[in-house]
Amino acid sequence: MNNQIWLMTSAFKPNTLDQIIVRAKETGVQGLELCVFPQGASRSDHVATHLDYESFGHEEAKRLLEQFNREGLRFSIGSYENMIGGNPGERIVNQNHILKLIRIAHLCGGDRNDVKVGTFVGYNDELGVQDGGFEKNLYEYQRIFTPIIKYAEDLGVTLIYENCPMEGWRAKTWPFTFNNLPGTLAARKLMYALIPSMAHGETYDPSHDIWQHINPVDVLKATDMNRLHRVHIKATRNLTNQSSIYWGAMYPKQYVNPELAARAGVPTVAHEWDRHPYEAMLPGFGGYDSMDWRDFLETLMKLGFDKPFVIENEAANSAHTGNIGATMQGFKAATLCLAPIVWPLKDNEGYVYHDTRPLLEDAPVKDIPVVTMDQLI
């Protein structure tokens, strides 16, 4: 019972890294997942860029490691884009960008310093609508990611996939909402079977299974813990409203002409993310959510998980308000909610993380050039 708690920096989009570090220390956490999305990213939601990835080299890595050692913090990096589908030109940009992040992680010590690279896989909807479309996506993933993972493995870096299905990633008229391949446990296990390397694994976010009416504890018990490197802390409150009454819980709400919907007296889709009846929250902030956090966290630790819990703030009453005070309150509340479960009790101080970590190791002596997908395939 001594896991680190980190913050994901997507909630601090306009802030500099120095400003974010001050906020992190105010919150009392031990690390950051630094968002490093490509400038002009195809996504517009929850994106941020907190490292200058274009000019990042050996000297920048050295300064970054020195800064985090000085502040007593750890870090990983991530960019969450569609790597195997969407606009063909954008997917190449996204693939080349993740190669830049793998290089940055290597320059920062990679697995030696537990600097991972977080990402999505995405989904190729053109293949997905075909007969056997899911399996075709698996083999498209294998084709694209085999050289990426080999590159990461050669550099001593681990790539980790988040399990968000990205249910609002397509137009509100799109009939289904599975838009990120590792969105189910079965998919993740199939992915590891196709590419057995240990240089890839996962970030598990239980909130995405909650709205699918899956108990995350059951998912943990079926997960290969050697593949699990991060856990995103984000809550979901399932809603019982007209959407679930009229459309059920098995399929997403569908878009129909609003005039027709009004005539029939049924709800229809208002926007891309209005497909499933849930609300994003943070544990311990603004009421109950639909998950037993104590059971979840204690199960993780019984299974031997000793890696960071990363608070991802997308809560409607916190980061989504655009109010920095509410954003910080959400982070602090979530940290305090987790503290008595994951930190030991210390005399007269309450529940406190006991830091036994060595300093981050120095950056490798040798710089390496940026590579692109056409050089790997």
Buried (B, 14 or more C-beta within 10 A) or exposed (E): BEBBBBBBBBBBBEBEBEEBBEBBEEBBBBBBBBBBBBEEBBBEEBBBBBBEBEEBBBEBBBEBBBBBBEBEBBBBBBBBBBBBBBEEEBBBBBBBBBBBBBBBBBBBBBBBBBBBBBBBBBBBBBBBEEEEBBEBBBEBBBEBBBBBBBBBBEBBBBBBBBBBBBBBBBEBEBEBBBBBBBBBBEBBBBBBEBBEBEBBBBBBBBBBBBBBEBBBBEBBEEBEBEBBBBBBBBBBBBBEEEBBEBBEBEEBBBBBEEEEBEEEEBBBBEEBBBBBBBBBBBBBBBEEBBBEBEEBBBBBBEEEBEBBBBBBBBBEBBBBEEEBEBBBBBBBBBBBBBBEBBBEEEEEEEBBBEEEEEEBEBBBEEEEEBBEBEEBE
